[in-house]
Amino acid sequence: MKSLLIAVALCCAASLAAASPEPWNTLTPAEQQALAPVQPQWNTLPEKVQHNFRHLAQQYPKLTADEKRRFSSRLATWASLTPAQRQAAREKYRAFSQVPIDKREQVKQMVRQNQAIKTQQPASAVSPAPANTQP
């Protein structure tokens, strides 16, 4: 019984030690290369997020050159988001994952159309003043 308690205590201590975020310099050079866009904020990321990023970085060498460019681009975009924007993106992802698979392409198309409309709209909703036509 005593040895069981010691084993449980050691496991708890090990999990507490693993729960603290790891400094950037503990990443391998390959991980640092793959995760370079998030380097400025790495030390402030929660341990779970760091763990997820490290897992992605381990898959990075297996990607094609095109996939690596896409990964880096998306990671840079993610790094540039505010915490509120990230939370909104997570919520959209969760909502999208609830959409039945056979309807997902339809939803994607609707989002693309909405984005196209937004990019075509002028930056300001205020219409320009009419030209002065007085003689």
C-alpha positions in Angstrom: 0.0 0.0 0.0 2.8 2.4 0.9 4.6 1.7 -2.4 1.3 2.4 -4.3 1.0 5.8 -2.6 4.6 6.6 -3.5 4.0 5.6 -7.1 0.9 7.8 -7.2 2.8 10.7 -5.7 5.6 10.4 -8.2 3.1 10.3 -11.1 1.4 13.4 -9.8 4.7 15.2 -9.4 5.8 14.2 -12.9 2.5 15.4 -14.4 2.8 18.8 -12.6 6.3 19.2 -13.9 5.1 18.4 -17.4 2.2 20.8 -17.1 4.4 23.9 -17.1 5.2 25.5 -20.5 8.5 24.7 -22.0 10.9 27.5 -23.0 11.6 28.0 -26.7 15.2 26.9 -26.4 14.1 23.4 -25.4 12.7 22.8 -28.9 14.8 21.0 -31.4 16.2 23.0 -34.3 13.7 21.3 -36.6 10.8 22.1 -34.3 12.0 25.7 -34.1 12.2 26.0 -37.9 8.6 24.6 -38.3 7.2 26.7 -35.5 9.1 29.9 -36.2 5.9 32.0 -36.7 4.8 31.5 -33.1 8.3 32.0 -31.6 7.6 35.5 -30.2 4.7 34.2 -28.2 5.9 30.6 -27.5 6.8 31.2 -23.8 3.3 32.6 -23.1 1.4 29.7 -24.7 -0.4 27.2 -22.4 1.4 23.8 -22.1 -1.5 22.0 -24.0 -1.1 24.4 -27.0 2.7 24.0 -26.9 2.2 20.2 -26.9 -0.1 20.4 -29.9 2.3 22.6 -31.8 5.2 20.3 -31.0 3.2 17.4 -32.4 2.5 19.3 -35.6 6.2 20.2 -35.8 7.1 16.5 -35.6 4.9 15.9 -38.7 6.5 18.8 -40.6 9.4 17.0 -42.1 7.0 14.5 -43.7 5.1 17.2 -45.6 5.7 18.0 -49.2 7.2 21.4 -50.1 3.7 22.7 -51.0 2.2 21.4 -47.7 5.1 23.1 -45.8 4.3 26.4 -47.4 0.7 26.1 -46.6 1.5 25.1 -43.0 3.8 28.0 -42.5 1.4 30.4 -44.0 -1.5 29.3 -41.8 0.7 29.2 -38.7 1.8 32.8 -39.5 -1.8 33.9 -39.9 -2.7 32.1 -36.6 0.1 33.8 -34.8 -1.1 37.2 -36.0 -4.6 36.8 -34.6 -5.6 38.3 -31.3 -6.8 36.0 -28.5 -10.4 37.0 -29.2 -10.0 36.2 -33.0 -8.4 32.8 -32.1 -11.4 32.0 -29.9 -13.8 33.0 -32.6 -11.9 30.8 -35.1 -12.1 27.8 -32.6 -15.8 28.3 -32.2 -16.3 28.4 -36.0 -14.3 25.3 -36.3 -16.4 23.5 -33.6 -19.6 24.7 -35.3 -18.3 23.5 -38.7 -17.4 20.1 -37.3 -21.1 19.7 -36.3 -22.2 20.1 -39.9 -23.0 16.8 -41.5 -20.2 15.7 -43.8 -22.5 15.7 -46.9 -23.4 19.4 -46.2 -19.8 20.7 -45.5 -19.0 21.5 -49.1 -22.2 23.5 -49.4 -21.3 25.5 -46.2 -17.7 26.1 -47.6 -19.2 27.5 -50.8 -21.5 29.8 -48.9 -18.6 31.1 -46.8 -16.5 31.7 -50.0 -19.4 33.6 -51.5 -19.8 35.8 -48.3 -16.0 36.5 -48.3 -16.1 37.5 -51.9 -19.0 39.9 -51.3 -17.2 41.4 -48.3 -14.0 42.0 -50.4 -16.1 43.7 -53.1 -17.8 46.1 -50.7 -16.1 49.5 -50.2 -14.2 50.0 -46.9 -16.6 52.6 -45.7 -20.4 52.4 -45.9 -20.6 56.2 -46.1 -21.3 57.2 -49.7 -19.1 60.0 -51.1 -20.5 63.5 -51.2 -22.1 64.5 -54.5 -20.0 66.8 -56.7 -21.0 70.4 -56.4 -23.0 71.2 -59.5 -23.9 74.8 -58.8 -23.1 77.4 -61.6 
